[in-house]
Structure formats: C-alpha cells, structure tokens
Amino acid sequence: PPPPTTTTPDVPQRKRPSRDSGCDASDGFNLIEGIACPVVVAEDYDGTGLRIISCNPATAAVFGYGSTELQGEPVTVLMPGDMAERHGEFVDAHERTGENKIIGRTAGRKVVGRHKSGELLQLVLNIAKTRSPGSE
C-alpha cells in the first residue's frame, strides 16, 4: 500500500481547539498534537481508499468533530460530495503516473472542505507523503 499521507489545510481560525477535540494520536504521530493548523494523517489500509489514522485537535475543531470521531473514517468525509466522489480518481491517477499535482508542493492549493454540519469551508491544502517507522 502507499505510505501514509499528511494533509495540512490552512483555514481561517473558527475557534480554538481544545485538547480533547482531536483524534487519538497515540499511534506514534504525537508530534502533530501541538500544531496550530489542522493536520490529518491518512493511510490506505486495504485498498479501499485513504482512511484517517490520526489528526490533531485543530482538525477536529475546524471540521466540527469530537474526540476520535474522525479516526478510521475515509478522508473523503472532509470533502464536499463532488470532490469526495472523484477523490479515488485523483489518487489512482497519481499512483499510475507518479505526477504530483498537489503532493509535495510548497504552495498549497485552494480547495473546499466540508464541516460536519455540511457547511463548506475554504481551505488551502498541502499534502506530503511520509513514511512510518519500519516502512519501506
């Protein structure tokens, strides 16, 4: 499977995240806990798409989720319907061609995200591939 992907959307500050409003970071990604902007760590476990394995309190606060609600969810839960439906195509195209349209770019891409309430959020998305300890 591909390596975990770290997603960092820069969003206008909606509210201050509390320490208990994020995903469980006990899986070795504790370093994201104190980062002020939202950070999501996702991995394709079984070929069904990227699932969130960790996120920081800022992510849960910005997107309106409670403690650990996002853990195990597909990353598409943070996207509006049209983008969520096409996300698999984007990932497949990247894996097939190796072309990085967003991954590893220093300048983020303006995208729309989806709050738990359904409200659309204006985001600047940055994606980086990371390697878990012991991965190839």
C-alpha positions in Angstrom: 0.0 0.0 0.0 1.1 3.6 -0.5 2.7 5.4 2.5 0.7 7.5 4.9 -0.2 10.9 3.7 -0.2 14.0 5.8 -2.7 16.7 4.9 -2.5 20.2 6.3 -5.3 22.5 5.3 -4.7 26.2 6.3 -8.1 27.6 7.3 -9.3 30.8 8.9 -9.5 30.3 12.6 -13.0 29.3 13.5 -12.5 28.5 17.2 -9.6 27.4 19.4 -9.3 23.7 19.6 -9.4 22.0 23.0 -7.0 19.2 23.9 -9.8 16.7 23.9 -11.3 17.6 20.5 -8.9 15.7 18.2 -8.3 12.2 17.0 -6.3 9.9 19.1 -2.6 10.4 18.3 -1.3 7.5 20.3 -0.3 5.7 17.2 3.1 7.3 17.0 2.0 10.6 15.4 2.0 12.5 18.7 4.1 15.3 17.2 1.0 16.7 15.4 -0.8 17.3 18.7 0.7 20.8 19.3 0.5 22.1 15.7 -1.9 25.0 15.5 -3.2 24.3 12.0 -5.2 21.2 11.1 -3.2 18.1 10.3 -4.6 14.8 9.1 -2.6 11.6 8.8 -4.2 9.1 6.4 -3.2 5.7 5.1 -4.7 3.2 2.6 -5.1 0.1 4.8 -6.8 -2.3 2.4 -7.1 -0.7 -1.0 -10.5 0.8 -0.2 -9.1 4.4 0.0 -7.3 6.7 2.3 -8.6 6.4 5.9 -7.7 8.8 8.7 -5.4 7.2 11.2 -4.6 10.4 13.2 -5.4 14.1 13.4 -4.7 16.9 15.8 -7.2 18.9 17.9 -7.2 21.8 15.4 -8.6 19.4 12.7 -11.5 18.3 14.8 -12.3 21.8 15.9 -12.2 23.3 12.4 -14.2 20.5 10.9 -16.6 20.2 13.9 -15.8 16.7 15.0 -15.4 15.4 18.6 -12.6 13.4 20.1 -11.6 10.4 17.9 -14.7 10.7 15.6 -12.5 11.0 12.5 -10.3 8.1 13.3 -10.9 5.3 10.8 -13.1 7.4 8.6 -12.3 7.9 4.9 -10.6 11.3 4.2 -13.5 12.0 1.8 -15.7 12.8 4.9 -13.8 16.1 4.9 -14.7 16.9 1.3 -17.9 18.1 -0.4 -19.7 15.4 -2.4 -18.3 16.2 -5.9 -14.7 16.1 -4.7 -15.3 13.1 -2.5 -16.7 11.2 -5.5 -13.7 12.0 -7.6 -11.0 11.6 -4.9 -10.3 7.9 -5.9 -9.7 9.0 -9.5 -7.2 11.6 -8.3 -5.3 9.0 -6.2 -5.4 6.4 -8.9 -4.0 9.0 -11.5 -1.2 9.9 -9.1 -0.3 6.2 -8.5 -0.5 5.4 -12.2 1.5 8.4 -13.5 3.6 9.4 -10.5 2.6 13.0 -11.3 2.4 15.2 -8.2 -0.3 17.9 -8.8 -0.6 18.6 -5.1 1.6 16.2 -3.2 4.9 17.8 -2.1 4.1 21.3 -3.5 5.3 24.1 -1.3 2.4 26.4 -2.3 -0.9 25.0 -1.2 -3.9 24.6 -3.4 -7.2 26.4 -2.6 -9.9 23.8 -2.1 -13.3 23.5 -0.5 -13.7 21.2 2.6 -16.8 20.1 4.4 -17.6 20.7 8.0 -19.5 18.0 10.0 -22.6 20.2 9.7 -22.3 20.2 5.9 -21.1 23.8 5.8 -18.4 24.4 3.1 -15.0 25.6 4.2 -12.4 27.5 2.2 -9.1 25.8 2.7 -5.5 25.9 1.5 -4.4 22.3 1.1 -0.8 20.9 1.4 -0.1 17.2 1.1 3.2 15.5 2.0 4.0 11.8 1.8 5.6 10.4 5.0 7.0 7.1 6.0 6.0 5.2 9.1 8.9 3.8 11.2 9.8 0.4 9.7 8.0 1.0 6.4 9.8 0.6 3.1 
